[in-house]
Amino acid sequence: MALTDELKDVLTLKDSPGPFISLFMPLSSSLHDASTDRTQFNSLVTEAKRELTHKFTASDWSVYDRELDKFHDPLGDGSAQGLAIYVGPKGSLHFKVAKPLTSRISISDKPEILPLIAAQELSFSYNILLLGKDAFKLAEVVANKPRLLKLPADAPQTLHAALGTELGTRGHWQRSTGSDNGGTQYSGTGSLDASENADRRNFFMVVDEYVFKNFSNLDHRPLVLVADSKNQGNFRKLSQNPYLSKDIQIMQVANLDEPATELRDLAESITKKFAAATMADLKNKYENAAGSKRVTTDLSILMEAAIAGQIEILFIREAASYPGRISDQLQIDTTSVLSRDNNIYNDLAMLTLSHGGQVHVLPEEQMLTEDETTAILRSAVATS
């Protein structure tokens, strides 16, 4: 994935003095289980203290203890399923994520970002337009979690609400912009015999404009249309919304009577389509790069490429680890005490992101090779 706001914040710590405590834990789904989360948190803090004072004897535990004392109950919010905390001598950061995190801590001279990347992997946000011939509903999916939106009373949620006094009085409308008064204008003529089809056409145009102005143009999320084949085709012919997904089309009658009952299954199906499309795109990029000799699994080449900012996309297998570090002076270190307790793949990821590259942390079955890590480089691998 590219550099998110969360990862950008963590990267600001990489140039700060360490060591860092990286703490990860799952969160209970209910706020009533706050004591369970607290017990787990306290156990991880005890483990962190033991490791920090053993490995970094010069470090002052009280500095870290003060930061960790700031985390009060409840640790969760009832919706997040994981918590990542980074604590260094100069302060702390924390993030709640939508996926469960394995309970663990690590102590090293840099914050460990790979679990945070893995938790955000194949996580999608998009809007869903549930469209019928004379009504619509809208839902949003944020980090794979769906929610039916409650639209304001003046939203054109039905054909009658959208067209009002114009209902059934014209045969054909055309949409244009740039009038003297500004905004979108509708005009046209036609027989009343064609009024039903004209009304539906006009309704679709109003819906298209409303969704674009109030949602797509503000949040810039893909819009997935759920409608039967006829309404799907007619709406797409009229739509001027550039965020309307062309690749993912759900051809089924939209459930407008009780949309919430099917929303979770619908969103899960759509998310799987986004995930499949993303993996297919990554595979295609990798194969094309392999054809031009821009891929490598050689760790020594990967380290040099990361330092030079030559990694375009880095792939790391989930939970993979290899001792080593890239120092603040961009020197490769595989022999010091610090290197033994550090995961070199984490350093590769931080450097790749800081140079504008992408990092994907994937389960073994989704990796593009059998290796723990591989990368698409910005230029061909030099051969000796």
N, C-alpha and C positions, 0 to 999 in steps of 0.2 A: 504494500500500500504506500501511497504517497505520504508526505509529511502532514499529519493532522495537527490541530491546535494542541491536543494533549501531548503528542510526541515532540512538538516544537518546544513546549514548556519543559519537558524532561531534558531535551538537548541543551537547554540553557544551563543545566547543572553540570554538564560534562567538563566544562572548563573551571569549575569550582573545586576547591580542595576536598579530598575525601578523607577517610573512607565513607561509603554510603551503605545504609541499610535499605535493602529492597524487600518489602514485605507484601506477600500476596495471600489472599484468603477468599473462600466462597462466602456469600452472605445468605442468611435465611430469607425465605420469601415472605415471611410474616414479621411485622414489627413486634409481635408478641413473643418472638424468639430472640429478643435482644440479649438475653443472658447467655444463650448459646454462642452467639457471635462474640460476646465479651470474653467468655472463657477461652475461646480459640485465640482471640487477639492477645490476651494476657500470656498464653502459652508461647506464642510466637515472639512476643517481646522478651520473655525470659530466655528463650533460645538465642535471640539476637544479642542480648547482653553477654551471654556466655561466650559466644563466638567472637564478638567484637573485642572484648577484654582479653581474649586468648590470642587472637591473631594480630590485633593492633594495640599492643600494650601501652603505647603512648597516647592513645585516644582517651578523651574525657567522656565517660558514659553519661554524666549528668547533662551534657549538651543535648544528647539524643533523647534522654529521658524526658526533658522538658518539652521537646517537640511531640513525643508520643503521648504525653499526658493531655495534649490538646484534643485527642480523639475521644469524644464523649458518646454515651449511648443515646439513641440507637446508632450503631455504625452503618446500618443499612437504611434504605428508604422505602422498602416494600416492593420496589421494582427492579433495582440493580441486583445482579447475581454475583458480582465479584468486586473486590476492593484491592487496589494497588496503592501502596504507600512508599514514598522515597524520602529518606531522612539523611541529611548530611550535616556537617558542622555549622553550616550557614543557614539552615532552614529545612523545610519539607514541602512536598507536594503529594497530593493524593487524587485518585480517580476512581469513580464507580463505573463499572462496565456491565454490559448486558449479558455477558456469558460468565459461567462459574469459573473461578480460578482455583488451581490446585494450591492447597495450603503449604506455604514454604517461605523461608527467608534466605537471602544471600547477602554476604558482606564482601564488598570489593571496592576498588578505588574509583569505579564508575557505577552509576545506577544501571540496573538490569532492565532493559526495555523489551526484550524478546517476549516475555509473557503478556505484556500490554499489547504488543502488536498482534500476537496470536489471538487475544481476546476480541480484537476489532476486525480480525480477518473475515472476509466474506460476510461483512455486516453491511446492510443496505438500508437506505432511507428513500422513500418514494411516496407518491400519492396515488390513490385508487379512485377512479371515477366510475361509480355504479350508475349506468345509464339505461333508462327505459324510454319508451316512445313519448311519454309525457311527464316524466319526473326523473330526478337524479338524487343520489346521495354521494358524499365524499368521505373518504377515510385517509388517514395518513399512517405510514409505517416508518418508525424511527428506530434505527439499529435493530431491525427485524421485529420490532414490537408494534402491532397494529392498534389503531384507535379510531373509532367512528367519530367524525367531527360534527359538532352541533353548529349549524350555520345560523346566521342572524335572520331575524324575521323578514327582512326585506330581500333576502337572497332569492333568485329566480328558481326555486326548487321544483316547481311544477310548470307545466305549459301555461296554465291560466295565470299564475303569478308572473311569469316571464313576459307574456304578451298583453295581458290586461284587455283594454278596449280594442286592441288590434286583432284579437282572436277571431279567426274565421272571416275576416273582412277583406283579405287580399289573397291573391293567388300566388304571388312570387315576390320575394324580397331580394335585394342585393346589398352587400355590405360595402361601405366605402369609408375612407377616413380623410381628414384634412379639410373639413368644411369650415365655413366662416366661424361657426360657433365652437369648433373643435370636437373631438370625440368621434364616436362611430355613428354613422347614419344608415338607416334602412329605407329603401324605396322600391317601388315596383307596382305592377298591376297584374291582373289575372282574373279568371272567372271564379265564381264561388264553388263550382264543381271541383276545383283543384284545391280548395281551401284546407282540407285535412293534411295533405302532403305539404302544402305551403306552411301551415302552422308548425308542423314538425321540423321542417327545415329552419324556420325562423327561431324556434325554440332551441335547436341544436347550436345555432350561431350565438344566441344569447348565453347559453351555458358555456360554450367554448371561450367566449370573451370574459365571462365572470371568473372562471377557473384560472385563466391565464393572469388576469389583472390582480386577483386577490390571493393567489397561491403560487402558481408556477413562476411568475415573474419576481416573486419575493423570496421563495425558498430555493428556487433553481433545482428542484428535484424532478426526476423522471415521473411522468404521469402514465399510469397503466389504465387502459380502458377496458371495462368489463361490460359487454353488451352482446346481444345475439348478432348473428352474422349480418342481418339487414341493417340494424341500427349501427353496428360497428362500421360497416362500409360507408353508410351515409354520413356519419359523423366525421369520419376521416377525410372524406371529400371536401368537407366544409372547414375543418379545423385549420386555424392559423397559429396554433400553439406549438412552438418549436420543441417543447419538452415532452410532447406526446410520444410515447415509445413506439417505434416502428417494429422493433424486434420482438417485443412481448405483447401479444394480443390475446385476451381471454374471451373466447367465443362461447358465451353462455348467457342465458337470461339472468339479468341482474336481480338479486333478491332485494327489492326495495321495501317490502313489508316488514321483514325482520332481518335486516342486514347484519346486525351484531352476532346473530346465531351462527353465521357461516364465515364471519370475517377472519377468525384465526386460521381456519383451514385454507381459506382463499389466499391469505397473506403468505402462509407457509409454502403454498404451491408457487406463488409468484416469486418469492425469495429464492426458491430452488432453481427457478429459471434464470434469475439474475446470476446466481452462483455458477450455474453450468455455462452461461454465456461468458462470464469472467474467466473461468478456467480454460475454456476453449480459446479465448483471445490470448491468454498467457502462453498456452501451448503453441499456438500459431506464431507468436512473436519469437518464442524460443527456437522453434524449428527454422524460421527464417534467419535468425541470428546464427544458428549452427551452420547454415549453408554459407554464410559469409565469414565463418571462423571467428565469431564474436562471443563464443561461450567458453566457459572453463569450469572445471571442478577442482583444479589444482590450488591448494590452500596458499602456497607461496605466491602464486600469481594473483590470487584474490586479495591478499594483504597489500601487495604493491599497488594493485588497481584501486583499492579503497583509499589508500593514502593519496594517490594521484587524482582522485575524483573521477575514475574511469568506469565505475560500475553504474550501469543503467538500471538494471533490475536484479536484486539479490534474492535468492530463494534459500531458506533455511528450514530444515526439518524440525518440527515441534519437539522440544525438550532436548535437542542436540547440544552437546557441549564439547569443547576442546580447550585444554589449558594454553594460555598465552595472552598477550596484551599488546596493544599499540599505545605507546606512551604519549604524553602531552606533546612531546617533541617529535611525534610521528616516527618513533623508532620501534621496530619490531622486537619484542622481548619474549623469549620462551624459556628463560633460565632462572629468573629472579623468583624470590618468594611470592611477590605480588602476582607474577604470571601464573603460578600454580593454582591460585585461588580465583583466577579470572577466566571468563569464557571469551575466547577470541572472537567467536561468532557475534557476540554482543557488540564488540568494538567495530567489527565490520559493518554491522547494521547502523550504528551511530554515525560512522563516517559516510556511509552511503547516503543516508538521509540528509546529512549536513551539506552534501554536495548536490542535492536535488534529485537523487535517485529514489527508486522505490524498493521497499523490503516486504517480502511475503514470508510469513512463518506458517508452514502448512503441515498437516498430519502426513504421516508416511505414505498413505495411499494416494495422496494428491500431489506428491513431489514429482517433478518432471524427470528426475533421474533417480538412481538408487543411492546416490551420495547424500551425505548430511547437508551439504551446501553446494550450490552452483550459481552461476550468474551470467547475465547478458551484459557484455561490455560495450562501451561506447565506440571502441575501435577494435580491429582484428588483433588476435593474440599473436605476438611476435614469436616466430619459430627460429630455433637455433640451427 
